[in-house]
Amino acid sequence: MTALEFSKLAIQNNINSQQINETAAKELAQFISGSMVYQLYELLAANDFEMKAVKEHLETLYDTQNHFGFIYFIVLLSEAVELYLSDQFFNMATDNALVPILSAAFIEDWLDFHEDYEDLI
């Protein structure tokens, strides 16, 4: 899915979500994040992206609660390195109630991996 397709899906699916099972949503978000963060990080680093700047931008988006911006940035980064994102990622990413849970799981994994990666180099 391209960034343009993602933005169209987000507009179409940006609905008032019904009550969610927060525990199940967090587990799913952790599964989705864990299945892609490390691969995305390594692909970006291998393609000479400035990983500290990427981390700082993600932190800013997350800290300002710009969850849709956060996810859109992930989509753009993934597209830049031709990494396929799952349908489950996009389904969570386009739901008002689920996108903050997904971005929380993603930033947690990203920061953990960034710290580990920095220790290796």
N, C-alpha and C positions, 0 to 999 in steps of 0.2 A: 504494500500500500504506500503510495506516495504522500508527501506532505499535503498536497492539494486534495487528494482523496480523503485524508484524515480530517482536514478542516471541514469538508463537506459533511462527513459522517458526524463530526462533533456538533455541527449546527442541526442536523437532522435528529440526533439522539439526545440533544440537550433538553431533557424533559425533567419534570419533577419526579424524582425517584420515589418509589414506594419504600416502606420501611425495609431496611436491610439487616441481615445477620452480620453484625460488625466483626465477630470472631471469625466467621467463615470468610468474609471479605478480606480481612487482614492476612489470613493464611493463603488465600489465593493470590493476593498482591505480593506476598513474600515469595511464593513459588514463581510467579511471572518475573519478578525482579531478579531473583536468584538465577533464573535460567538465561538471563540476557546481559546483566550488568557487566560481568567480568569479560565476556566476549566483546561487548561494545567498547569497554575501556581499553582493552588490549589492541583492538583494531584502530581506535583513534590514536593511541600512542604510537603504534607502528606506522601510522600515516602522518606522523610529526605534528599532531595537534598539540597545542600548549595545554597540558592537562591541568595545570594549576589554574589557568584562566577558565577552563571548562568547569572545574569544581567550584570556583568562586561564583560563576554565573548561575550554576545550579543552586548553590546556597542562597544567593540573592533572590532568585525566583521562589524558592521554597519558603524562605524567611518572610517574604512579603505576601505569602499565601496566594501567589499567582500560580495555582496548580495547573491550569490549562496551558499557561505559558511554559511552565516547567515541562509538561508532557510534550508540547509542541517542539521545544528545543531538543528533547530526546529523539523525537521523530526526525528532525532535521539532521542531527548528528548521525543517526542510524542510516539515513538516506545517503549521507556523505560518504559512508564507508560500505554502502550496499549491504547492510545487515537487515535481514527480514525480521519484522516484528510480528508476533502472533496475533491472531484474531482476538484472543482473550485479552491481550494488552489493549487493543483498540476498543473492545467492548467496555472495559473498565475505564479507560481514558476518556470516554465520551459520556460518562454518566456523572451528573452533578454530585451525587452522594458517594461515589466510589473513587473519583479522581483524587481527592485528598489522601485517601488510604493508599492508593497506588503510588503517589508521589512520595509519601512518607516512607514506604518500603524501599523505593528506589533510592532516595537520598541516603538512607541508612546504609544500604549496601554499597553505594557509590563512595561514601566517605570512608567506610571500612576498607574497601579495596584500595582507595587512593592512599590511605595511610600505609597499608601493606606494600603497595607498589613503590611508594617513595622510599621505603626502607630497603628495597631491593636494588635501587639504583644509586 
